[in-house]
Amino acid sequence: MDTTASRNHDMDAMTERATFAAVLVTLVRQRCAEAGTPRTSRTGLQMRVPVHERPAVRRGFDALIDHGILAMSGEDIGLTTQGRVFSAYCRRMRGERLHGADDAREPELLQRQLAAIQADTRFDADQSLDDVRSLPGRLEGPQRARRQRGPIVWIVLALIIAIVGVLLLARPPT
């Protein structure tokens, strides 16, 4: 079996509830990585999710906190040490190569987490599994477009300032 088929088989091997939990952990992990911090605003993250998907995401975050995979600090949310084990598992399932501290392997803990997720109805998504899997990409698209526009705005602003400066200097003295 080639590696692509093997990866797809592994992703199919995850239950729907585990897949939903994996997507939520991925959202938190990506948002923390973007900010370069161990935590991110839960409210800010939920506000990026389409309105019809927010209740399921909110329930899922609550369940991940209850199971010790995520932790809240004020309004911020981040991965716990146990959460890093689940996150590493999810990343390996997607075919990512992990090294060092990213490759957290604790099989007994992972099995307990997967069993708890499977037993928790809060991980039932309100939409299709394909929609669930596409959520990180759907949220990344608008964010990436905003980041790409940023430098253009600064360049235009610098040009306007330069033109105004040239016009002020070129004006004859009165």
Summary of the structure (lengths in Angstrom):
residues: 174
radius of gyration: 21.8
end to end distance: 82.8
largest distance: 83.1
contacts: 455
relative contact order: 0.14
helix: 74%
strand: 6%
